[in-house]
Amino acid sequence: MCFEHHVCVMGCMLFPEDDPLLIACTFCNSPRYKNHSQVDAFVKNGGVLNATSASFFVPRQVIQIGSVASCLGELLVDEQKLQDLTYKHKFHDDPAYYRSDYYEDIFSGEVYQEFREKGVIQRNDICLMLTVDGFCNKNSPKNSSVLIHCTVLNFSPDKRYQKQSMISLAIVGGKPKDLMSFLKPILQEIHQLSNEGLQVRKNDKIVYSGFVHLLGCTGDVPALAELMGHDGHMSKYGCKTCLVKGRRCSGTGTGMYFCYKGADRTIEDLKLGDSTTNLKEMDICFNDWHYYLRECILSNKLSERVFTVNMHALCHLKHLVLRLGPMRAYSCRSMELTIKFFSTLITGTTNVAANASNVMLHDLHYRCFAVIKLQIKHFPPKQFDPKTYKVYPHATEVDMGELWRPFQMQNIKYVAKTSSSVVCFGIPQYKVVKALVNYYSRTEGEKLPVDWINWGTVELASALEKDGIVYGSVMHRRRRHLKTRANNVVLFKAIRKIGERRVNVWLVATIQCFFIHKQDGVTRFLVLGKVMKKNAMDDHHVITVTEFASTDQDINLILKAAGS
């Protein structure tokens, strides 16, 4: 489930639902609605633009934002996912985990433990981490997007970052100028869940009841700066944690570098907690490293350009681990796989924002349908046109297979080897004749003359369904104008004569087409194949084949496709 919100057509901001009077973007002044002149006239004529009246006007651009409650509900109807939530319990119940200086997970950090001691977070509550990161459209690198991603921290680290355990809430097309406006509806919903709680029902039975809390919101350096209202790492005071003053180095353009550690920023949420031995050692190591770099700079071995904001951020690792536990829990790495997934699907080059929003909507719908168990008995069986398939006429209780359309009538008769006629989608007719004679000779156990075969018109079929598997063919690809070659290769066992011996060999052939042939009053479903030019088996008993080889002669054969 997701909610639709109005956004600026340039991607600057999300229009708040509680302010319908805001009919233009505050950054670029782009109209909110397509019929902007009518909206403007409506307001000037004394009309009251509220939630009801605004619904009659069409927005220029919308975005789909997933519901946190709905996404969590879809996860928790899975019994295994519900069981996996209990990983957090040990950090709530066992003193060995919440009174130790050993930082195992984010629940070992002071932020969670303070909430636990105050009774804000209970044993069964769900903890979330929001992550924001930008990425470029694969097909249009100039068009960037921002992914708003959610990680359920209750899962153990080995399951927490699997795609099916994470939640992607929104994709913002373009580079927003007010990112917080896009986060506001998500934060409001989480705030509501933390106050009112979440209840998940399955088959009229409550499977989960608890509260949902947000432990943090993280992202890469530019995203964090935007979330905090900070000028960014290229500003004079570019560190988000301390008040160190940056320096510009000669010959580096506008780059800003941070050689020292400044005083901590005086925001209550950024206060430094009690240090432990391990954290002190880590802090000493990074201080020594920075001292070494400064010595190299003084001796002209290095430039001040080594002190980028990332290098400077090492000063604050102790602070982060102390407050939030190991960095793995709030790392942005969990987003990289998701970004790759969405960047491949977002193929638009014109209206990237709409394309990104639709991709997000489809992914949320897929997750929803993946957990719904349809009761097939409520739906009548689908009726198929009998002209679209052929059932084996001598079928018993055993599945003998079906031939599927498109069908095509083909006249096959004996021709000389010098004939140039081609049948069955590219096979010389004399080779088809030879293959059919060889097939019946094998089944009858003796070499048969050509005139023994019932020549004439046969019906070609493009696909075969047997035992729930659909086998394609060259005919199927050409008639359907397909590019894929899947399911048109068969593995079969044949007898090869080597000197005076006859040995069984495994060969591979591509399926040219299927056809129906009647001989002596018996109808047979047969398949015409083209044997791969080279068939071999390696030391691990894996068959390797070569389809195209100019030096070898083409070999065609006919096998039984279905029936007894």
C-alpha positions in Angstrom: 0.0 0.0 0.0 1.2 3.5 -0.8 0.0 7.1 -0.7 0.0 9.6 -3.5 1.4 13.0 -2.9 1.7 16.1 -5.0 5.3 17.2 -5.8 6.9 20.0 -7.8 7.3 19.2 -11.4 11.0 20.1 -11.1 11.4 17.8 -8.1 12.2 20.7 -5.7 9.7 19.8 -2.9 6.7 17.8 -1.8 3.6 19.8 -1.3 2.2 19.3 2.2 -1.3 17.7 2.3 -2.4 20.1 5.1 -1.7 23.2 3.0 -3.8 23.1 -0.2 -3.4 26.9 -0.5 0.2 26.3 -1.6 -0.4 26.2 -5.3 3.1 26.9 -6.5 6.6 25.7 -5.6 8.3 27.9 -3.1 11.7 27.4 -4.9 11.0 27.6 -8.6 7.4 28.9 -8.5 6.2 26.0 -10.8 2.4 25.5 -10.6 1.1 22.7 -8.5 -1.9 21.9 -10.7 -2.2 21.4 -14.5 -5.2 23.8 -14.7 -3.3 26.5 -12.7 -5.3 29.4 -14.2 -8.6 27.8 -13.0 -7.2 27.3 -9.5 -5.9 30.8 -9.4 -9.2 32.2 -10.5 -11.0 30.0 -8.0 -9.0 31.4 -5.1 -9.2 35.1 -6.3 -13.0 34.8 -6.6 -13.3 33.9 -3.0 -13.3 30.1 -3.3 -12.0 28.1 -0.3 -9.3 25.7 -1.4 -9.4 22.8 1.0 -8.9 19.1 0.8 -12.3 18.6 -0.8 -12.2 21.4 -3.4 -8.6 20.7 -4.3 -9.5 17.1 -5.3 -11.2 18.5 -8.4 -7.9 19.9 -9.7 -5.3 17.7 -11.4 -1.8 17.9 -10.0 1.1 18.2 -12.5 3.3 15.6 -10.8 2.7 13.0 -8.1 4.9 10.6 -6.2 4.1 7.3 -4.6 5.3 6.9 -1.0 5.0 3.5 0.6 3.1 3.1 3.9 5.5 2.0 6.7 2.7 0.1 8.5 1.6 -1.7 5.3 5.1 -2.7 4.4 5.8 -4.0 7.9 2.5 -5.9 7.9 3.4 -7.6 4.6 6.7 -8.7 6.2 5.2 -9.9 9.4 2.5 -12.2 7.9 5.4 -14.4 7.1 5.9 -16.7 10.1 9.6 -16.9 9.5 10.0 -13.2 9.4 8.0 -12.9 12.6 10.3 -15.4 14.3 13.3 -13.5 13.1 12.2 -10.4 15.0 13.1 -12.1 18.3 16.8 -11.4 17.6 16.5 -8.1 19.4 15.1 -9.7 22.6 18.6 -10.7 24.0 19.7 -7.0 24.0 16.6 -6.2 26.1 16.5 -9.1 28.5 20.1 -10.3 29.0 22.3 -8.0 31.1 25.4 -9.5 29.5 24.4 -7.7 26.3 23.2 -4.3 27.6 25.7 -3.8 30.4 28.8 -4.8 28.5 31.5 -2.7 26.9 31.4 -5.1 23.9 29.5 -3.4 21.0 27.9 -6.2 19.1 25.1 -4.4 17.3 23.2 -1.1 17.2 21.3 -2.2 20.3 24.6 -2.1 22.2 24.8 1.6 21.7 23.7 4.2 24.2 20.8 5.5 22.1 18.9 2.2 22.2 19.9 1.5 25.8 18.8 4.9 27.0 15.4 4.3 25.4 15.2 0.9 26.9 16.0 2.1 30.5 13.4 4.8 30.2 10.8 2.3 29.0 10.3 4.1 25.7 11.2 1.0 23.7 9.7 -2.3 24.9 10.9 -5.8 24.3 8.6 -6.5 21.3 8.8 -3.2 19.6 10.2 -2.7 16.1 13.2 -0.4 15.5 13.8 1.1 12.1 16.7 3.0 10.4 16.0 5.3 7.5 18.6 5.7 4.8 18.8 8.4 2.1 21.1 8.2 -0.9 21.2 9.6 -4.4 21.9 7.6 -7.6 22.0 8.2 -11.3 19.7 6.8 -13.9 21.5 4.0 -15.8 20.1 5.1 -19.2 20.4 8.9 -18.5 23.3 9.7 -16.2 22.4 13.4 -16.1 19.1 12.6 -14.4 19.6 11.7 -10.7 17.2 10.3 -8.2 17.1 9.9 -4.4 16.1 6.6 -2.8 14.4 6.7 0.7 15.1 3.3 2.2 14.2 1.6 5.5 16.0 -1.2 7.4 14.3 -3.3 10.0 16.9 -3.5 12.8 15.1 -6.3 14.7 16.4 -8.8 12.1 19.9 -10.3 12.7 22.7 -8.7 10.6 22.9 -11.8 8.3 19.2 -11.4 7.4 18.7 -7.6 7.9 20.2 -6.6 4.6 18.6 -9.2 2.4 16.4 -7.5 -0.2 13.2 -9.3 1.0 13.9 -8.0 4.5 14.4 -4.3 3.6 11.8 -1.7 2.6 12.1 0.8 -0.1 9.6 3.6 0.6 10.1 6.2 -2.2 12.2 7.3 -5.1 12.4 11.0 -5.6 13.1 12.0 -9.2 15.7 14.7 -9.6 17.7 16.6 -6.9 15.2 17.9 -4.3 15.8 21.3 -2.8 13.7 20.4 0.3 14.5 16.7 1.0 12.8 16.9 4.4 9.5 17.6 2.8 9.6 14.2 1.2 10.6 12.6 4.5 7.8 14.4 6.4 4.9 12.0 5.6 7.1 9.0 6.4 8.3 10.5 9.7 4.7 11.4 10.6 3.5 7.8 10.1 6.4 6.4 12.2 5.6 8.9 14.9 2.0 7.7 14.8 3.1 4.1 15.0 5.3 4.9 18.0 2.4 6.5 19.8 -0.5 4.3 18.8 1.2 1.1 17.9 1.0 -1.5 15.1 -1.2 -4.5 15.0 -0.9 -7.2 12.3 -3.7 -9.7 11.7 -3.6 -12.9 9.7 -6.7 -15.0 9.2 -8.5 -12.9 11.8 -5.8 -13.7 14.3 -3.4 -11.1 15.8 0.2 -12.2 14.9 2.0 -9.0 16.1 1.2 -6.2 18.4 3.7 -3.5 19.4 5.1 -0.1 18.7 7.5 1.1 15.9 10.4 3.4 16.6 12.9 5.2 14.5 16.5 4.9 15.8 18.1 7.1 13.2 18.2 8.5 9.7 21.5 8.2 7.8 23.0 8.6 4.4 26.1 9.6 2.5 27.9 12.8 3.4 25.8 15.1 1.1 22.5 13.5 2.1 23.3 13.9 5.8 24.2 17.6 5.3 20.8 18.2 3.7 19.0 16.3 6.4 20.7 18.4 9.1 20.3 21.7 7.2 24.1 21.8 7.0 25.9 23.6 4.3 27.9 20.5 3.4 31.5 19.3 3.5 32.6 22.0 1.0 31.7 24.8 3.4 34.0 26.6 5.9 32.7 24.5 8.8 32.1 21.4 6.8 32.1 18.8 9.5 28.6 17.9 10.8 29.9 16.8 14.2 32.5 19.4 15.3 33.3 23.0 14.7 36.6 22.5 13.0 37.5 25.2 10.5 38.3 24.0 7.0 41.2 25.2 4.9 41.7 25.6 1.2 44.9 24.4 -0.3 46.6 26.1 -3.2 46.0 24.6 -6.6 42.9 22.6 -5.4 40.2 24.9 -6.6 37.2 25.0 -4.2 38.2 21.9 -2.2 38.0 22.1 1.6 40.3 20.1 3.9 40.2 19.5 7.7 43.5 18.9 9.4 42.4 19.1 13.1 39.5 18.1 15.3 37.4 21.0 16.6 35.1 21.3 19.6 31.9 19.2 19.6 28.8 20.9 18.3 26.5 21.9 21.1 23.4 20.1 20.0 21.9 17.8 22.7 21.6 14.8 20.3 25.4 15.0 19.6 26.7 14.9 23.2 29.6 12.6 23.8 28.9 9.7 26.2 31.3 7.7 28.4 34.2 6.2 26.7 35.5 2.7 27.1 38.9 1.2 26.7 38.4 -0.1 23.2 37.0 3.2 22.0 39.9 5.1 23.6 42.3 2.8 21.8 40.5 3.4 18.5 40.5 7.2 19.1 44.3 7.1 20.0 45.0 5.2 16.7 43.2 7.7 14.6 44.9 10.6 16.4 48.3 9.0 15.8 47.4 8.6 12.1 46.4 12.2 11.7 49.5 13.3 13.5 51.6 11.2 11.1 49.8 12.8 8.1 50.5 16.3 9.5 54.2 15.4 9.9 54.3 14.3 6.3 52.7 17.5 5.2 55.3 19.6 7.1 58.1 17.6 5.5 56.5 18.2 2.0 55.9 14.5 1.5 52.2 14.9 1.3 49.8 17.7 0.5 47.0 19.0 2.8 44.7 17.6 0.2 44.8 14.3 2.1 42.6 15.8 4.7 39.3 15.4 2.9 36.1 15.3 4.9 36.2 11.5 4.8 39.7 11.4 6.3 38.6 14.0 8.9 35.5 11.9 9.8 37.8 9.3 11.4 38.0 11.8 14.4 34.4 11.1 15.1 34.2 7.3 14.8 34.5 6.9 18.5 31.5 9.2 19.0 29.4 7.2 16.5 30.2 3.8 17.9 29.6 5.0 21.4 26.2 6.3 20.6 24.9 3.8 18.0 27.1 0.8 18.3 29.0 -0.9 15.4 28.8 1.1 12.2 27.5 -1.8 10.2 24.0 -1.2 11.6 23.7 2.3 10.1 26.0 2.0 7.1 24.6 2.9 3.7 25.8 -0.3 2.1 22.4 -1.8 2.5 21.2 0.6 -0.1 23.7 -0.2 -2.8 22.0 -3.4 -3.9 18.6 -1.7 -3.9 19.9 1.3 -5.8 21.3 -1.1 -8.5 17.9 -2.8 -8.6 16.0 0.4 -9.2 18.5 2.1 -11.4 18.2 -0.8 -13.9 14.4 -0.5 -13.9 14.3 3.3 -14.3 14.8 3.6 -18.0 13.0 6.9 -18.7 14.9 9.9 -20.1 12.2 12.5 -20.2 10.0 12.4 -17.1 12.3 10.5 -14.8 10.4 11.5 -11.7 7.2 9.8 -13.0 9.1 6.8 -14.2 10.8 6.4 -10.8 7.5 6.8 -8.9 5.9 4.1 -11.1 8.8 1.7 -10.5 8.5 2.2 -6.8 4.7 1.6 -7.0 5.1 -1.6 -9.0 7.7 -2.9 -6.5 5.4 -2.2 -3.5 2.5 -3.9 -5.3 4.7 -6.9 -6.0 5.5 -7.2 -2.3 1.8 -7.0 -1.5 0.8 -9.7 -3.9 3.7 -11.9 -2.9 2.1 -12.4 0.6 -1.5 -12.8 -0.5 -2.6 -16.4 -0.8 -5.4 -16.6 -3.5 -8.2 -19.0 -2.9 -8.4 -20.6 -6.4 -11.7 -22.2 -5.6 -13.4 -18.8 -5.7 -12.5 -18.3 -9.3 -13.9 -20.4 -12.2 -11.3 -22.3 -14.2 -10.1 -20.5 -17.2 -11.5 -21.7 -20.5 -9.1 -22.1 -23.4 -10.1 -22.2 -27.1 -9.7 -25.8 -28.3 -8.2 -24.4 -31.5 -5.2 -23.2 -29.5 -3.8 -26.6 -28.5 -3.8 -30.3 -29.5 -4.1 -33.1 -26.9 -2.5 -36.4 -27.5 -5.4 -38.6 -28.8 -4.3 -41.8 -27.1 -3.8 -40.2 -23.7 -4.3 -42.2 -20.5 -4.2 -40.9 -16.9 -0.5 -40.2 -17.5 0.3 -36.7 -18.9 1.0 -37.2 -22.6 1.5 -33.6 -23.3 -0.1 -30.9 -25.4 1.0 -29.1 -28.6 0.4 -25.4 -28.6 -0.2 -22.9 -31.3 0.6 -21.3 -33.6 0.1 -24.2 -36.0 1.0 -24.5 -39.6 0.3 -27.1 -42.3 3.4 -28.4 -44.1 3.6 -30.9 -47.1 6.4 -33.4 -46.6 7.2 -35.8 -49.4 10.1 -37.8 -50.7 12.6 -35.7 -52.8 16.0 -36.3 -54.2 19.1 -35.2 -52.3 19.7 -32.6 -55.0 16.4 -30.9 -54.3 16.7 -27.4 -52.9 13.3 -27.3 -51.2 13.2 -26.3 -47.6 10.6 -27.2 -44.9 10.1 -26.9 -41.2 11.6 -23.4 -40.9 15.0 -23.8 -42.6 15.7 -27.6 -42.9 16.3 -29.1 -46.4 13.4 -31.4 -47.2 15.5 -34.4 -48.1 17.1 -34.2 -44.6 13.6 -34.3 -43.0 12.7 -37.3 -45.1 15.9 -39.1 -44.1 15.3 -38.3 -40.4 11.7 -39.6 -40.5 12.8 -42.8 -42.2 15.5 -43.3 -39.6 13.0 -42.7 -36.7 10.6 -45.3 -37.9 13.4 -47.7 -38.6 14.6 -47.4 -35.0 11.1 -47.9 -33.6 10.3 -50.9 -35.9 13.8 -52.5 -35.3 14.6 -52.8 -39.0 15.6 -50.6 -41.9 12.5 -49.5 -43.7 12.1 -48.4 -47.3 11.1 -44.8 -48.2 7.8 -45.8 -49.6 6.8 -47.4 -46.3 6.3 -43.9 -44.7 3.0 -42.2 -45.0 4.0 -39.0 -46.8 1.7 -36.0 -47.2 0.5 -33.0 -45.2 1.5 -32.8 -41.5 0.6 -30.2 -39.0 3.5 -28.3 -37.4 3.3 -26.9 -33.8 5.5 -24.3 -32.2 5.5 -25.5 -28.5 5.0 -28.5 -26.3 3.7 -28.6 -22.8 4.4 -31.7 -20.7 4.5 -32.2 -17.0 4.1 -28.5 -16.4 7.1 -27.5 -18.6 6.8 -25.6 -21.8 9.3 -26.4 -24.5 9.8 -23.9 -27.3 11.3 -24.1 -30.8 12.8 -22.2 -33.6 9.3 -22.0 -35.1 7.9 -20.5 -31.9 10.6 -17.8 -31.9 10.1 -16.9 -35.5 6.3 -16.9 -35.4 6.2 -14.9 -32.2 9.1 -12.6 -33.2 11.1 -13.5 -30.0 14.8 -13.0 -29.4 15.2 -15.4 -26.6 16.4 -19.0 -27.1 15.3 -20.4 -23.8 13.6 -23.9 -23.6 14.4 -24.9 -27.2 17.3 -27.3 -26.4 16.9 -31.1 -25.6 19.4 -33.6 -24.2 19.0 -37.2 -25.5 20.8 -40.5 -25.5 21.8 -42.1 -28.8 23.8 -45.1 -29.9 27.1 -44.4 -31.7 29.1 -47.0 -33.6 32.8 -46.8 -32.8 34.6 -49.5 -34.9 32.8 -52.7 -34.2 31.3 -51.5 -30.9 28.1 -49.7 -30.2 28.2 -47.2 -27.2 25.6 -45.0 -25.6 26.4 -41.3 -25.9 24.6 -38.1 -24.8 23.9 -35.5 -27.4 22.3 -32.1 -27.5 20.0 -30.7 -30.2 18.0 -27.6 -30.8 14.3 -28.0 -31.4 13.3 -26.9 -34.9 9.5 -27.6 -34.5 7.0 -30.1 -33.3 4.6 -31.9 -35.7 1.8 -34.5 -35.8 2.3 -37.6 -38.0 -0.1 -40.4 -38.6 1.3 -43.8 -39.5 -0.6 -47.1 -39.7 -3.6 -45.5 -37.9 -1.5 -44.2 -35.0 -1.1 -40.5 -34.3 2.3 -39.5 -33.0 3.6 -36.2 -31.5 7.2 -35.9 -32.9 9.9 -33.3 -32.7 12.4 -32.3 -35.4 15.8 -31.3 -34.0 19.2 -30.2 -35.3 22.1 -31.9 -33.5 24.8 -29.5 -32.1 27.9 -29.6 -34.2 30.2 -30.7 -31.4 29.2 -32.6 -28.3 31.8 -33.5 -25.6 31.9 -34.3 -21.9 34.6 -32.7 -19.6 36.3 -34.3 -16.6 33.4 -33.3 -14.4 30.9 -35.1 -16.6 29.5 -31.8 -17.8 28.4 -31.8 -21.5 29.9 -29.0 -23.6 28.5 -28.3 -27.1 29.2 -26.0 -30.1 26.2 -25.0 -32.1 28.0 -23.3 -35.0 31.0 -24.9 -36.6 31.6 -24.6 -40.4 33.7 -27.7 -40.7 31.1 -30.2 -39.6 28.0 -31.5 -41.4 24.5 -30.7 -40.2 22.7 -33.7 -38.6 18.9 -33.6 -38.2 16.9 -36.2 -36.3 13.3 -36.9 -35.2 12.4 -37.9 -31.7 9.2 -38.8 -29.9 7.9 -35.6 -28.3 4.9 -37.2 -26.3 2.9 -40.3 -26.1 3.7 -43.9 -25.5 
